[in-house]
Amino acid sequence: MQCLSPVESEVLNVVLAADIAPDRMDDTQLLQAIETLIAGGGSGGGGVIAGSEIGSVLAFAMPTPPNGWLVCDGSAISRTEYADLFATIGTLWGHGDQVSTFNLPDLRGEFVRGFDEGRGVDAGRTFGSLQGDEVKQHSHSNNGQTGPINSHGSTYPYRVAIAGSGTFAGGNTGDFGGDETRPRNVAMTYAIKAFYPSAS
């Protein structure tokens, strides 16, 4: 569709961003596009806000995401009711009943890591693969003392912090820590853009 002016070009970009087929005879398309983009979390100016496209995943600061988004909880959902999302992610996160449903990603309690895709920082991964927790190989100083095998598999004890003292006691053995290795974090809701709500 050839545009005659920058203004027409900008209007066309807004209409296209709302996934509306341009029609020069329909003088309501710009309004339809703006309403659609607002309802779907988009903006004017020739595009949709990054993260509002079908299949995008965002973290929300509330337990229940807004209309058009589904919590990433691994649920099996309809391939026809969510046809646009199914066309985008397919069965990458699960085949559902292998006929009429497919699965959402399950990001509850998970950290998300950028796909390596040949960089070599997290080599050998496939897209969407789950990775278990791990502690990088390391050793502890024993101050020249020997002792039984500790929880790290070494044949010497490691230094243990004395609670509240700010000092270390060399030669002490035993387990310490919690149930997992993790950085500081905040719990939020991961949700996936599943559909564009109809403008009211």
CYANA upper distance limits for C-alpha pairs under 8 A (distance plus 0.5 A):
  1 MET  CA     22 PRO  CA      8.43
  3 CYS  CA      8 GLU  CA      6.22
  3 CYS  CA      9 SER  CA      6.07
  4 LEU  CA      8 GLU  CA      7.03
  4 LEU  CA      9 SER  CA      8.12
  5 SER  CA      9 SER  CA      6.78
  6 PRO  CA     10 GLU  CA      6.67
  7 VAL  CA     11 VAL  CA      6.73
  8 GLU  CA     12 LEU  CA      6.56
  9 SER  CA     13 ASN  CA      6.75
 10 GLU  CA     14 VAL  CA      6.95
 10 GLU  CA     45 GLY  CA      7.35
 10 GLU  CA     46 GLY  CA      6.61
 11 VAL  CA     15 VAL  CA      6.82
 11 VAL  CA     30 LEU  CA      7.18
 11 VAL  CA     46 GLY  CA      8.13
 12 LEU  CA     16 LEU  CA      6.60
 12 LEU  CA     22 PRO  CA      7.63
 12 LEU  CA     46 GLY  CA      8.34
 13 ASN  CA     17 ALA  CA      6.50
 13 ASN  CA     45 GLY  CA      7.96
 13 ASN  CA     46 GLY  CA      4.88
 13 ASN  CA     47 GLY  CA      7.31
 14 VAL  CA     18 ALA  CA      6.97
 14 VAL  CA     30 LEU  CA      7.63
 14 VAL  CA     33 ALA  CA      6.92
 14 VAL  CA     34 ILE  CA      7.85
 14 VAL  CA     44 GLY  CA      6.30
 14 VAL  CA     45 GLY  CA      6.97
 14 VAL  CA     46 GLY  CA      5.23
 14 VAL  CA     47 GLY  CA      6.87
 15 VAL  CA     19 ASP  CA      7.19
 15 VAL  CA     20 ILE  CA      6.11
 15 VAL  CA     21 ALA  CA      7.97
 15 VAL  CA     22 PRO  CA      7.22
 15 VAL  CA     29 GLN  CA      7.14
 15 VAL  CA     30 LEU  CA      6.52
 15 VAL  CA     33 ALA  CA      5.68
 15 VAL  CA     34 ILE  CA      8.44
 16 LEU  CA     20 ILE  CA      6.03
 16 LEU  CA     21 ALA  CA      7.32
 16 LEU  CA     22 PRO  CA      7.69
 17 ALA  CA     33 ALA  CA      8.15
 17 ALA  CA     37 LEU  CA      8.27
 17 ALA  CA     46 GLY  CA      6.99
 17 ALA  CA     47 GLY  CA      5.67
 17 ALA  CA     48 VAL  CA      6.55
 18 ALA  CA     33 ALA  CA      5.60
 18 ALA  CA     34 ILE  CA      8.09
 18 ALA  CA     36 THR  CA      6.62
 18 ALA  CA     37 LEU  CA      6.38
 18 ALA  CA     48 VAL  CA      8.35
 20 ILE  CA     29 GLN  CA      8.21
 20 ILE  CA     33 ALA  CA      7.62
 22 PRO  CA     29 GLN  CA      8.09
 23 ASP  CA     29 GLN  CA      8.26
 28 THR  CA     32 GLN  CA      6.76
 29 GLN  CA     33 ALA  CA      6.47
 30 LEU  CA     34 ILE  CA      6.70
 31 LEU  CA     35 GLU  CA      6.69
 32 GLN  CA     36 THR  CA      6.60
 33 ALA  CA     37 LEU  CA      6.58
 34 ILE  CA     38 ILE  CA      6.61
 34 ILE  CA     43 SER  CA      8.14
 34 ILE  CA     44 GLY  CA      7.33
 35 GLU  CA     39 ALA  CA      6.61
 35 GLU  CA    199 ALA  CA      6.09
 36 THR  CA     40 GLY  CA      6.53
 36 THR  CA    196 TYR  CA      7.98
 36 THR  CA    197 PRO  CA      8.14
 36 THR  CA    198 SER  CA      7.27
 36 THR  CA    199 ALA  CA      6.04
 37 LEU  CA     41 GLY  CA      6.45
 37 LEU  CA     42 GLY  CA      4.90
 37 LEU  CA     43 SER  CA      6.36
 37 LEU  CA     44 GLY  CA      7.93
 37 LEU  CA     48 VAL  CA      7.63
 38 ILE  CA     42 GLY  CA      5.96
 38 ILE  CA     43 SER  CA      6.95
 39 ALA  CA    196 TYR  CA      7.56
 39 ALA  CA    197 PRO  CA      6.50
 39 ALA  CA    198 SER  CA      7.42
 39 ALA  CA    199 ALA  CA      6.19
 40 GLY  CA     52 SER  CA      7.44
 40 GLY  CA     68 GLY  CA      7.47
 40 GLY  CA    195 PHE  CA      8.47
 40 GLY  CA    196 TYR  CA      5.47
 40 GLY  CA    197 PRO  CA      6.58
 41 GLY  CA     48 VAL  CA      8.28
 41 GLY  CA     49 ILE  CA      7.57
 41 GLY  CA     52 SER  CA      6.49
 42 GLY  CA     47 GLY  CA      7.98
 42 GLY  CA     48 VAL  CA      5.02
 42 GLY  CA     49 ILE  CA      5.41
 42 GLY  CA     52 SER  CA      6.96
 43 SER  CA     47 GLY  CA      7.12
 43 SER  CA     48 VAL  CA      6.04
 43 SER  CA     49 ILE  CA      6.52
 44 GLY  CA     48 VAL  CA      7.73
 48 VAL  CA     52 SER  CA      7.19
 48 VAL  CA     53 GLU  CA      7.83
 49 ILE  CA     53 GLU  CA      8.47
 51 GLY  CA     56 SER  CA      5.70
 51 GLY  CA     57 VAL  CA      7.29
 51 GLY  CA     58 LEU  CA      7.23
 52 SER  CA     56 SER  CA      6.73
 52 SER  CA    193 LYS  CA      6.91
 53 GLU  CA    193 LYS  CA      7.04
 54 ILE  CA     84 ASP  CA      7.56
 54 ILE  CA     85 LEU  CA      6.45
 54 ILE  CA     88 THR  CA      7.65
 54 ILE  CA    192 ILE  CA      8.16
 54 ILE  CA    193 LYS  CA      5.40
 54 ILE  CA    194 ALA  CA      6.07
 54 ILE  CA    195 PHE  CA      6.90
 55 GLY  CA     85 LEU  CA      6.48
 55 GLY  CA     88 THR  CA      6.73
 55 GLY  CA     89 ILE  CA      7.15
 55 GLY  CA    192 ILE  CA      6.35
 55 GLY  CA    193 LYS  CA      5.75
 55 GLY  CA    194 ALA  CA      6.88
 56 SER  CA    192 ILE  CA      6.01
 56 SER  CA    193 LYS  CA      5.87
 57 VAL  CA    190 TYR  CA      7.08
 57 VAL  CA    191 ALA  CA      6.01
 57 VAL  CA    192 ILE  CA      4.86
 57 VAL  CA    193 LYS  CA      6.94
 58 LEU  CA    190 TYR  CA      6.12
 58 LEU  CA    191 ALA  CA      6.16
 58 LEU  CA    192 ILE  CA      7.09
 59 ALA  CA    188 MET  CA      6.58
 59 ALA  CA    189 THR  CA      5.87
 59 ALA  CA    190 TYR  CA      4.96
 59 ALA  CA    191 ALA  CA      6.95
 60 PHE  CA     65 PRO  CA      6.98
 60 PHE  CA    188 MET  CA      6.48
 60 PHE  CA    189 THR  CA      5.62
 60 PHE  CA    190 TYR  CA      6.81
 60 PHE  CA    191 ALA  CA      7.81
 61 ALA  CA    188 MET  CA      6.35
 61 ALA  CA    189 THR  CA      7.29
 62 MET  CA    188 MET  CA      7.53
 62 MET  CA    189 THR  CA      7.19
 63 PRO  CA    188 MET  CA      7.69
 63 PRO  CA    189 THR  CA      6.22
 64 THR  CA     71 VAL  CA      8.02
 64 THR  CA    189 THR  CA      7.94
 65 PRO  CA     69 TRP  CA      6.44
 65 PRO  CA     70 LEU  CA      7.29
 65 PRO  CA     71 VAL  CA      7.38
 65 PRO  CA    189 THR  CA      8.01
 65 PRO  CA    191 ALA  CA      7.13
 67 ASN  CA    197 PRO  CA      7.14
 68 GLY  CA    193 LYS  CA      6.54
 68 GLY  CA    194 ALA  CA      6.18
 68 GLY  CA    195 PHE  CA      5.36
 68 GLY  CA    196 TYR  CA      5.96
 68 GLY  CA    197 PRO  CA      6.12
 69 TRP  CA    191 ALA  CA      6.41
 69 TRP  CA    192 ILE  CA      5.88
 69 TRP  CA    193 LYS  CA      5.01
 69 TRP  CA    194 ALA  CA      5.85
 69 TRP  CA    195 PHE  CA      7.47
 70 LEU  CA    191 ALA  CA      5.69
 70 LEU  CA    192 ILE  CA      5.86
 70 LEU  CA    193 LYS  CA      7.11
 70 LEU  CA    194 ALA  CA      6.86
 71 VAL  CA    189 THR  CA      7.50
 71 VAL  CA    190 TYR  CA      6.53
 71 VAL  CA    191 ALA  CA      4.66
 71 VAL  CA    192 ILE  CA      6.91
 72 CYS  CA    104 LEU  CA      6.39
 72 CYS  CA    105 PRO  CA      5.81
 72 CYS  CA    106 ASP  CA      5.47
 72 CYS  CA    107 LEU  CA      6.02
 72 CYS  CA    108 ARG  CA      7.45
 72 CYS  CA    190 TYR  CA      6.21
 72 CYS  CA    191 ALA  CA      5.46
 72 CYS  CA    192 ILE  CA      6.73
 73 ASP  CA    104 LEU  CA      7.12
 73 ASP  CA    105 PRO  CA      6.90
 73 ASP  CA    106 ASP  CA      4.78
 73 ASP  CA    107 LEU  CA      6.71
 73 ASP  CA    108 ARG  CA      6.60
 74 GLY  CA     93 TRP  CA      8.20
 74 GLY  CA    103 ASN  CA      6.12
 74 GLY  CA    104 LEU  CA      5.10
 74 GLY  CA    105 PRO  CA      5.43
 74 GLY  CA    106 ASP  CA      4.56
 74 GLY  CA    107 LEU  CA      8.17
 75 SER  CA    103 ASN  CA      5.92
 75 SER  CA    104 LEU  CA      6.01
 75 SER  CA    105 PRO  CA      8.36
 75 SER  CA    106 ASP  CA      8.21
 76 ALA  CA     96 GLY  CA      5.75
 76 ALA  CA     97 ASP  CA      8.37
 76 ALA  CA    101 THR  CA      6.24
 76 ALA  CA    102 PHE  CA      5.66
 76 ALA  CA    103 ASN  CA      4.79
 76 ALA  CA    104 LEU  CA      7.03
 77 ILE  CA     81 GLU  CA      8.48
 77 ILE  CA     82 TYR  CA      7.91
 77 ILE  CA     96 GLY  CA      7.99
 77 ILE  CA    101 THR  CA      5.58
 77 ILE  CA    102 PHE  CA      6.09
 77 ILE  CA    103 ASN  CA      6.70
 77 ILE  CA    104 LEU  CA      8.01
 78 SER  CA     82 TYR  CA      6.44
 78 SER  CA     83 ALA  CA      8.33
 78 SER  CA    100 SER  CA      6.41
 78 SER  CA    101 THR  CA      4.97
 78 SER  CA    102 PHE  CA      7.14
 79 ARG  CA     83 ALA  CA      5.83
 79 ARG  CA     86 PHE  CA      6.34
 79 ARG  CA    100 SER  CA      6.02
 79 ARG  CA    101 THR  CA      5.52
 79 ARG  CA    102 PHE  CA      6.80
 80 THR  CA    100 SER  CA      7.93
 82 TYR  CA     86 PHE  CA      6.66
 82 TYR  CA    194 ALA  CA      7.15
 82 TYR  CA    195 PHE  CA      7.51
 83 ALA  CA     87 ALA  CA      6.53
 84 ASP  CA     88 THR  CA      6.86
 84 ASP  CA    194 ALA  CA      7.90
 84 ASP  CA    195 PHE  CA      7.57
 85 LEU  CA     89 ILE  CA      6.68
 85 LEU  CA     90 GLY  CA      8.01
 85 LEU  CA    193 LYS  CA      8.34
 85 LEU  CA    194 ALA  CA      5.94
 85 LEU  CA    195 PHE  CA      7.65
 86 PHE  CA     90 GLY  CA      5.17
 86 PHE  CA     91 THR  CA      8.05
 86 PHE  CA    102 PHE  CA      7.84
 89 ILE  CA     93 TRP  CA      8.33
 90 GLY  CA    102 PHE  CA      7.69
 91 THR  CA     95 HIS  CA      5.40
 91 THR  CA     96 GLY  CA      8.30
 91 THR  CA    102 PHE  CA      6.26
 91 THR  CA    103 ASN  CA      7.19
 92 LEU  CA    128 GLY  CA      7.83
 93 TRP  CA    102 PHE  CA      8.23
 93 TRP  CA    103 ASN  CA      6.04
 93 TRP  CA    104 LEU  CA      6.44
 93 TRP  CA    105 PRO  CA      5.76
 93 TRP  CA    128 GLY  CA      7.78
 94 GLY  CA    102 PHE  CA      6.40
 94 GLY  CA    103 ASN  CA      5.20
 94 GLY  CA    104 LEU  CA      7.78
 94 GLY  CA    105 PRO  CA      8.42
 95 HIS  CA    101 THR  CA      7.47
 95 HIS  CA    102 PHE  CA      5.32
 95 HIS  CA    103 ASN  CA      6.68
 96 GLY  CA    100 SER  CA      8.04
 96 GLY  CA    101 THR  CA      5.27
 96 GLY  CA    102 PHE  CA      4.59
 96 GLY  CA    103 ASN  CA      5.91
 97 ASP  CA    101 THR  CA      6.08
 97 ASP  CA    102 PHE  CA      7.54
 98 GLN  CA    102 PHE  CA      7.70
107 LEU  CA    111 PHE  CA      8.12
107 LEU  CA    112 VAL  CA      8.37
107 LEU  CA    190 TYR  CA      7.06
108 ARG  CA    189 THR  CA      8.32
108 ARG  CA    190 TYR  CA      7.97
109 GLY  CA    187 ALA  CA      8.44
115 PHE  CA    122 ASP  CA      8.46
115 PHE  CA    125 ARG  CA      8.20
115 PHE  CA    126 THR  CA      8.44
115 PHE  CA    127 PHE  CA      6.81
116 ASP  CA    120 GLY  CA      7.11
116 ASP  CA    121 VAL  CA      7.05
116 ASP  CA    122 ASP  CA      6.07
116 ASP  CA    123 ALA  CA      7.02
116 ASP  CA    125 ARG  CA      7.63
117 GLU  CA    123 ALA  CA      8.41
117 GLU  CA    125 ARG  CA      8.37
118 GLY  CA    123 ALA  CA      7.32
119 ARG  CA    123 ALA  CA      7.75
125 ARG  CA    129 SER  CA      7.18
133 ASP  CA    180 GLU  CA      8.11
133 ASP  CA    181 THR  CA      7.61
134 GLU  CA    181 THR  CA      7.88
135 VAL  CA    181 THR  CA      7.61
139 SER  CA    154 SER  CA      8.26
140 HIS  CA    157 PRO  CA      8.45
140 HIS  CA    158 TYR  CA      5.94
140 HIS  CA    159 ARG  CA      7.77
141 SER  CA    158 TYR  CA      6.63
141 SER  CA    159 ARG  CA      7.49
142 ASN  CA    146 THR  CA      7.76
142 ASN  CA    156 TYR  CA      6.69
142 ASN  CA    157 PRO  CA      6.40
142 ASN  CA    158 TYR  CA      6.00
142 ASN  CA    159 ARG  CA      7.27
142 ASN  CA    170 GLY  CA      6.97
142 ASN  CA    171 GLY  CA      6.73
143 ASN  CA    170 GLY  CA      7.04
143 ASN  CA    171 GLY  CA      7.87
145 GLN  CA    156 TYR  CA      7.48
145 GLN  CA    157 PRO  CA      8.12
145 GLN  CA    171 GLY  CA      6.84
146 THR  CA    155 THR  CA      7.61
146 THR  CA    156 TYR  CA      5.42
146 THR  CA    157 PRO  CA      7.26
146 THR  CA    171 GLY  CA      8.23
147 GLY  CA    155 THR  CA      6.88
147 GLY  CA    156 TYR  CA      5.38
147 GLY  CA    157 PRO  CA      6.28
147 GLY  CA    171 GLY  CA      8.28
148 PRO  CA    155 THR  CA      6.28
148 PRO  CA    156 TYR  CA      6.61
148 PRO  CA    157 PRO  CA      7.35
148 PRO  CA    173 THR  CA      8.47
149 ILE  CA    153 GLY  CA      6.33
149 ILE  CA    154 SER  CA      5.99
149 ILE  CA    155 THR  CA      4.92
149 ILE  CA    156 TYR  CA      6.62
149 ILE  CA    157 PRO  CA      7.64
150 ASN  CA    154 SER  CA      6.39
150 ASN  CA    155 THR  CA      7.20
150 ASN  CA    156 TYR  CA      7.33
150 ASN  CA    157 PRO  CA      6.54
150 ASN  CA    158 TYR  CA      8.28
150 ASN  CA    173 THR  CA      7.05
150 ASN  CA    174 GLY  CA      7.11
150 ASN  CA    175 ASP  CA      8.27
151 SER  CA    174 GLY  CA      7.67
151 SER  CA    175 ASP  CA      6.81
156 TYR  CA    171 GLY  CA      8.49
157 PRO  CA    170 GLY  CA      8.35
157 PRO  CA    171 GLY  CA      5.89
157 PRO  CA    172 ASN  CA      6.54
157 PRO  CA    173 THR  CA      5.57
158 TYR  CA    170 GLY  CA      7.13
158 TYR  CA    171 GLY  CA      6.66
158 TYR  CA    172 ASN  CA      6.97
158 TYR  CA    173 THR  CA      6.84
159 ARG  CA    168 PHE  CA      6.50
159 ARG  CA    169 ALA  CA      6.15
159 ARG  CA    170 GLY  CA      5.00
159 ARG  CA    171 GLY  CA      6.64
159 ARG  CA    172 ASN  CA      6.70
159 ARG  CA    173 THR  CA      8.25
160 VAL  CA    168 PHE  CA      6.05
160 VAL  CA    169 ALA  CA      6.10
160 VAL  CA    170 GLY  CA      7.24
160 VAL  CA    172 ASN  CA      6.76
160 VAL  CA    173 THR  CA      8.05
161 ALA  CA    165 SER  CA      8.40
161 ALA  CA    166 GLY  CA      7.56
161 ALA  CA    167 THR  CA      6.50
161 ALA  CA    168 PHE  CA      4.98
161 ALA  CA    169 ALA  CA      6.91
162 ILE  CA    166 GLY  CA      7.25
162 ILE  CA    167 THR  CA      6.44
162 ILE  CA    168 PHE  CA      6.21
162 ILE  CA    169 ALA  CA      7.09
